């Protein structure tokens, strides 16, 4: 690209100089030729005046004067050279000037051989007509034209060199941001969503750079959502899958038992898994908002049916408590179910003793409180931080629960460390 721009700039400069220089060179050559003829005419006039002055006082013409680069000669009416440097016999220019020209007529000029010649008659009244011939070599004119042309060529070469240098600078200024933009695009293609294009000050390049940055941001957000969904789904499905496996393994270990009960439990667990997957997909796609009021009784009943069996296997109990007239909320039942699943799962895995789920009025907001009788929270500051894979603890459930609560306009907080107590606050309807 840089070479292409430089070559194009030099070509344009060369064409521009040629279009300007050729007519100028022709004009300069014509000017120098006219100037040389004028110089010869002045030299011939001075010589004619000098000769006339000598004849006017009765003296013979002995000198013509004039500059040394001009060959001056004096001819009589018969065309014989009387004085000076020139051909022995008058040429056609001298013969034409010997004829009496009209008053105010310019000197007679022409080209004879390789000489430029100007002839003027001598104005005197003391004898026969005389003519002064002034000549110079045309090669002198060509030399002057050549020197001027050489100077113009040097100027043209200088202009082309300056154009090439400026084009290189311009090409470098354009190519560098494009190269950086290409590098950023390759990094983005390799999955580096932090890649950003340069700010070059060129509106078109900056527009492409901004579009690339926007694309990187959207791809990063989309990939983050996909990763979060995968992690959230694996976390939420872990406990139901474990319960389903335990039920099937228990049925296999007791060949004499009725398999219908195990199959019914497996079907119920499968329905539960399907419901969780549908909830997570709806939450990930943000298609869960309906504007309807939350059926609190249905949510509490579903939580009891889902978690009582697991707690009972460990000799623990789930108690559901509900105010007589709790506030009404329009929070999504899918989001509330997933939040309660996270809180109850934490109580099962990390807690001990009885688990109590309470629905009550908290200054106009609906509060869902989950409490157990375990040792409590070990690290309160990191409860809701989504931790990287490989770190102690999963670090997914509570972060997911808090993000779902905030998406519903609510708040999830650890209201007590010992015993562990979590409170979900949901805004009232309207």
C-alpha positions in Angstrom: 0.0 0.0 0.0 2.8 2.4 0.9 4.6 1.8 -2.4 1.4 2.1 -4.3 0.5 5.5 -2.8 4.1 6.7 -3.3 4.1 5.6 -7.0 0.7 7.2 -7.6 1.8 10.5 -6.0 5.0 10.6 -8.1 3.0 9.8 -11.2 0.5 12.6 -10.5 3.3 15.0 -9.7 5.1 14.1 -12.9 2.0 14.6 -15.0 1.3 17.9 -13.3 4.8 19.1 -13.8 4.8 18.0 -17.4 1.5 19.7 -18.1 2.9 22.9 -16.6 6.5 22.7 -17.8 6.1 21.9 -21.5 4.0 25.0 -22.3 6.3 27.0 -20.0 9.4 25.7 -21.8 7.9 26.7 -25.2 7.1 30.1 -23.8 10.5 30.5 -22.4 12.2 29.5 -25.7 10.0 32.0 -27.6 10.8 34.7 -25.0 14.6 34.1 -25.2 14.4 34.2 -29.0 12.5 37.4 -29.0 14.8 38.9 -26.4 17.8 38.0 -28.5 16.3 39.6 -31.6 15.6 42.7 -29.5 19.2 42.7 -28.3 20.4 42.4 -31.9 18.1 45.2 -33.0 19.4 47.5 -30.3 23.0 46.7 -31.2 22.2 47.4 -34.9 20.5 50.7 -34.0 23.4 51.8 -31.9 25.8 50.9 -34.7 23.7 52.7 -37.3 23.6 55.8 -35.2 27.4 55.6 -34.6 28.0 55.3 -38.3 25.6 58.1 -39.2 27.2 60.4 -36.6 30.7 59.8 -38.2 29.4 60.4 -41.7 27.5 63.5 -40.5 30.7 65.2 -39.6 32.4 64.2 -42.8 34.5 61.4 -41.4 34.7 57.9 -42.8 33.1 55.1 -40.7 35.9 53.5 -38.8 34.0 51.8 -35.9 30.6 50.4 -35.3 30.8 49.7 -31.5 28.3 47.3 -30.0 28.7 44.3 -27.6 31.4 41.8 -28.3 29.1 38.8 -28.6 27.3 40.5 -31.5 29.0 40.4 -35.0 28.5 43.9 -36.6 29.1 44.7 -40.3 28.5 47.7 -42.6 27.4 47.2 -46.2 27.0 49.7 -49.1 24.2 49.9 -51.6 25.9 47.3 -53.9 26.0 44.8 -51.1 29.7 44.9 -50.4 31.0 44.7 -46.9 32.8 47.9 -46.0 33.5 47.2 -42.3 33.1 44.7 -39.5 32.5 41.0 -39.3 30.1 39.3 -41.7 29.8 37.7 -45.1 31.7 39.6 -47.9 28.4 40.0 -49.8 25.2 41.1 -48.4 22.7 38.4 -47.6 18.9 38.5 -48.1 18.3 40.1 -44.7 20.7 43.0 -45.6 19.3 43.4 -49.1 15.7 43.6 -47.6 16.8 46.2 -45.1 18.6 48.3 -47.9 15.2 48.9 -49.5 13.8 52.1 -47.9 11.4 50.8 -45.3 8.2 52.8 -44.3 8.5 55.1 -41.4 8.2 53.4 -38.0 8.7 49.9 -39.5 10.6 47.4 -37.3 14.1 46.2 -38.2 14.4 43.4 -40.7 15.4 40.1 -39.1 15.8 36.5 -40.2 17.9 33.4 -40.0 20.9 32.9 -42.3 22.6 29.6 -41.9 23.2 29.1 -38.2 23.0 32.8 -37.4 20.2 35.1 -36.3 20.5 38.3 -38.3 19.0 41.8 -37.9 19.7 44.6 -40.4 18.9 48.3 -40.2 19.7 51.2 -42.7 22.0 54.0 -41.7 20.2 57.3 -41.6 22.5 60.0 -43.2 22.6 62.6 -46.0 26.2 62.6 -46.9 26.5 59.7 -49.3 25.1 56.5 -50.7 22.9 54.2 -48.7 24.5 52.0 -46.1 23.2 49.1 -44.0 24.3 47.7 -40.7 24.1 44.0 -40.1 24.0 42.5 -36.5 24.3 38.8 -36.1 24.8 36.1 -33.4 25.0 32.4 -33.5 21.8 30.5 -32.9 23.8 28.1 -30.7 24.1 30.8 -28.1 20.3 31.0 -28.0 20.1 27.2 -27.8 22.6 27.2 -25.0 20.5 29.7 -23.0 17.3 27.7 -23.7 19.1 24.5 -22.7 20.3 26.0 -19.4 16.8 27.2 -18.6 15.4 23.8 -19.6 18.0 22.0 -17.4 17.0 24.2 -14.5 13.3 23.3 -15.1 14.2 19.6 -15.2 16.0 19.9 -11.9 13.0 21.7 -10.4 10.7 18.9 -11.8 12.9 16.2 -10.3 12.9 18.1 -7.0 9.2 18.4 -7.1 8.8 14.7 -7.8 11.2 13.8 -5.0 9.3 16.1 -2.6 6.0 14.5 -3.7 7.5 11.0 -3.2 8.6 12.0 0.3 5.3 13.5 1.3 3.5 10.5 -0.2 5.6 8.2 1.9 4.8 10.1 5.0 1.1 10.2 4.1 1.1 6.5 3.2 2.9 5.7 6.5 0.2 7.7 8.4 -2.5 5.8 6.6 -0.9 2.3 6.6 0.0 2.2 10.3 -3.5 2.4 11.6 -4.8 0.0 9.0 -2.1 -2.5 10.0 -3.0 -2.1 13.6 -6.6 -2.5 12.7 -5.8 -5.7 10.8 -3.8 -7.0 13.8 -6.8 -6.2 16.1 -9.1 -8.1 13.7 -6.8 -11.1 13.8 -6.7 -11.0 17.6 -10.4 -10.8 17.7 -10.6 -13.8 15.3 -8.4 -15.8 17.7 -10.8 -15.0 20.6 -9.1 -12.0 22.2 -12.1 -9.8 22.8 -10.0 -7.1 24.4 -8.6 -6.3 21.0 -9.2 -2.7 20.0 -8.3 -0.7 16.9 -6.3 2.5 16.9 -7.5 6.1 17.0 -5.9 7.6 14.0 -7.8 10.8 13.4 -9.0 9.6 10.0 -12.8 9.5 10.2 -13.2 6.4 8.0 -10.5 4.4 9.8 -11.8 5.4 13.2 -15.3 4.4 12.2 -14.1 0.9 11.3 -12.2 0.8 14.6 -15.3 1.8 16.5 -17.3 -0.9 14.7 -14.7 -3.5 15.5 -14.6 -2.5 19.2 -18.4 -2.7 19.3 -18.3 -6.1 17.7 -15.7 -7.3 20.2 -17.8 -6.0 23.1 -20.9 -7.8 21.8 -19.0 -11.0 21.1 -17.5 -10.9 24.6 -20.8 -10.3 26.2 -22.4 -13.1 24.2 -19.6 -15.6 25.0 -19.8 -14.5 28.7 -23.6 -15.2 28.7 -23.0 -18.6 27.1 -20.3 -19.5 29.6 -22.5 -18.2 32.5 -25.4 -20.3 31.2 -23.3 -23.4 31.0 -22.0 -22.9 34.5 -25.4 -22.0 35.9 -27.1 -25.0 34.3 -24.4 -27.4 35.6 -24.8 -26.0 39.1 -28.5 -26.1 39.1 -28.7 -29.5 37.6 -26.1 -31.1 39.9 -28.3 -31.7 42.9 -31.4 -33.0 41.0 -29.2 -35.4 39.0 -27.5 -36.6 42.1 -31.0 -37.3 43.6 -32.1 -39.1 40.5 -29.0 -41.3 40.5 -29.3 -42.1 44.2 -33.0 -43.2 43.7 -32.1 -45.4 40.8 -29.1 -46.9 42.6 -31.3 -47.6 45.7 -33.8 -49.4 43.4 -31.1 -51.5 41.9 -29.7 -52.6 45.3 -33.2 -53.9 46.3 -34.2 -56.4 43.6 -37.3 -57.4 45.5 -38.8 -53.9 45.7 -41.5 -52.7 43.4 -39.7 -50.8 40.6 -42.8 -48.6 39.9 -42.0 -46.4 42.9 -38.4 -45.9 41.7 -39.6 -45.2 38.1 -42.2 -42.8 39.3 -39.6 -40.9 41.4 -37.3 -40.9 38.4 -40.0 -39.5 36.2 -40.7 -36.8 38.8 -37.0 -36.0 39.0 -36.8 -35.8 35.2 -39.7 -33.4 35.1 -37.9 -31.4 37.7 -34.8 -31.3 35.5 -36.8 -30.3 32.5 -38.4 -27.5 34.5 -34.9 -26.3 35.6 -33.6 -26.3 32.1 -36.6 -24.4 30.8 -36.3 -21.8 33.6 -32.6 -21.3 32.9 -33.2 -20.9 29.2 -36.0 -18.4 29.8 -33.9 -16.5 32.2 -30.9 -16.4 29.9 -33.0 -15.2 27.0 -34.8 -12.7 29.2 -38.2 -14.1 28.2 -39.5 -14.7 31.7 -41.3 -11.4 32.4 -45.1 -11.7 32.3 -46.2 -8.9 34.6 -48.5 -11.3 36.5 -48.4 -11.5 40.3 -46.3 -14.2 41.9 -48.3 -17.3 43.2 -46.4 -17.5 46.5 -48.2 -20.7 47.6 -47.3 -22.5 44.4 -43.6 -21.5 44.8 -43.5 -22.6 48.5 -45.2 -25.8 47.7 -42.9 -26.6 44.8 -39.9 -25.9 47.0 -41.2 -28.2 49.7 -41.8 -31.0 47.3 -38.4 -30.6 45.7 -36.2 -30.4 48.8 -38.0 -32.3 51.6 -37.0 -35.8 50.3 -33.3 -34.8 50.0 -33.3 -33.4 53.5 -35.2 -36.4 54.9 -32.5 -38.7 53.6 -30.0 -36.9 55.9 -32.4 -36.9 58.8 -33.2 -33.2 58.5 -36.4 -31.3 58.1 -37.7 -28.5 55.9 -40.2 -26.1 57.5 -42.3 -23.6 55.5 -43.6 -20.5 57.3 -45.9 -17.9 55.8 -47.4 -14.7 57.0 -51.2 -14.5 56.8 -51.1 -11.6 54.3 -47.7 -11.2 52.7 -47.1 -8.5 50.1 -48.0 -9.2 46.5 -45.1 -9.0 43.9 -44.8 -9.4 40.2 -41.4 -11.1 40.3 -40.9 -14.0 37.8 -41.8 -17.4 39.3 -38.9 -18.9 37.3 -36.4 -16.5 38.9 -37.8 -17.0 42.4 -37.7 -20.8 42.0 -34.1 -20.7 40.9 -33.0 -18.4 43.7 -34.7 -20.6 46.3 -33.1 -23.7 44.8 -29.7 -22.1 45.3 -30.4 -21.1 48.9 -31.9 -24.4 49.8 -29.1 -26.3 48.1 -26.5 -24.3 50.1 -28.5 -25.2 53.3 -28.4 -28.9 52.3 -24.7 -29.0 51.4 -23.1 -26.5 53.8 -25.7 -26.3 56.6 -27.0 -28.6 59.3 -30.2 -29.3 61.2 -33.6 -27.9 60.3 -34.0 -25.6 57.3 -36.7 -22.9 57.6 -38.1 -21.1 54.6 -40.2 -18.1 55.7 -42.3 -15.7 53.6 -43.1 -12.5 55.4 -43.7 -8.7 55.1 -40.6 -6.6 55.2 -41.8 -3.0 55.3 -44.0 -3.5 52.2 -41.6 -5.8 50.4 -41.9 -9.5 50.2 -39.1 -11.2 52.1 -38.2 -14.9 51.6 -35.8 -16.0 54.3 -33.8 -19.3 54.3 -32.2 -20.3 57.6 -30.5 -23.5 58.8 -28.8 -24.5 62.0 -25.3 -25.0 60.7 -21.9 -23.5 61.6 -22.7 -20.4 59.5 -20.9 -18.5 56.8 -17.1 -18.8 56.8 -16.2 -16.0 54.4 -19.0 -13.4 54.2 -17.0 -11.1 51.9 -16.8 -13.7 49.1 -20.3 -15.1 49.3 -21.6 -13.5 46.1 -18.4 -13.5 44.1 -18.4 -15.8 41.0 -15.1 -17.6 41.4 -12.9 -19.0 38.7 -12.9 -22.8 38.1 -10.5 -24.6 40.4 -10.9 -22.3 43.3 -12.3 -23.6 46.7 -16.1 -23.9 46.5 -18.2 -23.5 43.3 -18.8 -19.8 43.6 -21.6 -19.9 41.1 -24.9 -20.4 42.9 -25.1 -17.4 45.1 -23.7 -15.1 42.3 -26.4 -16.5 40.0 -29.1 -16.0 42.7 -28.0 -12.4 43.4 -28.0 -11.5 39.6 -31.5 -13.0 39.2 -32.7 -11.1 42.2 -31.3 -7.8 40.9 -32.8 -8.5 37.5 -36.2 -8.6 39.2 -35.6 -5.4 40.9 -35.0 -7.1 44.2 -32.1 -7.8 46.5 -30.4 -10.9 48.0 -28.3 -10.5 51.1 -26.8 -12.6 53.9 -28.8 -11.2 56.8 -27.0 -13.3 59.4 -23.7 -15.2 59.5 -24.4 -17.6 62.4 -26.6 -19.4 61.8 -26.5 -18.8 58.0 -29.5 -16.7 57.0 -30.2 -15.4 53.6 -33.0 -12.9 52.8 -34.5 -12.4 49.3 -36.4 -9.0 49.1 -38.8 -8.6 46.2 -40.5 -5.3 45.4 -44.3 -5.1 45.8 -46.5 -5.0 42.8 -46.9 -1.5 41.3 
